[in-house]
Amino acid sequence: MRVYCYCPETGLYQAEDFLDEWRLDSTEGVTRIAPPIYVCGEVPVFDASTQSWNLIKLPGERAASAHG
């Protein structure tokens, strides 16, 4: 099944991957919940306690440096 990886310490979205369903509950830092659509200057952060994603806006300097 398709899963979405996040950093267990920070919740930052890392990547999309595939995992056997039976391994989902024993694997840290993955969820079946897809992150929301985001644009440059935003980053999805997963909250494991509420099982939901939040979009965090990056500060102006960091967002500008992401362009190039």
C-alpha positions in Angstrom: 0.0 0.0 0.0 1.0 3.6 -0.5 2.3 5.3 2.6 3.5 8.8 3.4 6.7 9.1 5.5 7.4 11.8 8.0 10.1 12.5 10.6 8.9 11.0 13.9 10.6 13.7 15.9 9.4 16.8 13.9 6.5 15.5 11.8 8.1 17.0 8.6 6.9 15.2 5.4 9.7 13.3 3.9 8.5 11.1 1.0 6.0 8.7 -0.4 6.7 5.0 -0.3 5.1 1.6 -0.4 4.7 -0.8 2.6 3.0 -4.1 3.3 -0.2 -3.3 5.2 0.7 -5.8 8.0 3.8 -3.7 8.7 2.0 -0.4 9.0 1.3 -0.5 12.8 4.9 -1.6 13.6 6.7 1.0 11.4 7.4 4.4 12.9 7.1 7.6 10.8 4.5 6.4 8.2 0.8 7.0 7.7 -1.8 6.1 5.1 -3.1 9.7 5.3 -1.9 11.7 2.3 -0.5 15.2 3.0 -2.4 18.2 1.8 -1.4 19.9 -1.5 1.2 22.4 -0.7 3.1 25.1 -2.7 6.6 26.6 -2.5 7.0 28.2 0.9 4.8 25.6 2.7 5.7 22.3 4.3 3.3 19.6 5.5 3.8 18.5 9.1 2.1 15.4 10.5 0.7 15.4 14.0 0.7 11.7 15.1 -1.5 12.5 18.2 -4.4 13.8 16.0 -3.5 11.7 12.9 -3.7 14.8 10.7 -1.4 17.0 8.6 -0.9 20.8 9.1 0.6 23.2 6.5 3.3 25.3 8.0 4.4 28.5 6.1 8.1 29.0 5.9 9.5 32.4 6.9 10.1 34.8 4.0 13.9 34.3 3.8 13.7 30.5 3.7 10.8 30.5 1.2 12.8 32.8 -1.1 15.9 30.6 -0.9 13.8 27.6 -1.9 13.3 29.1 -5.3 16.9 28.8 -6.3 
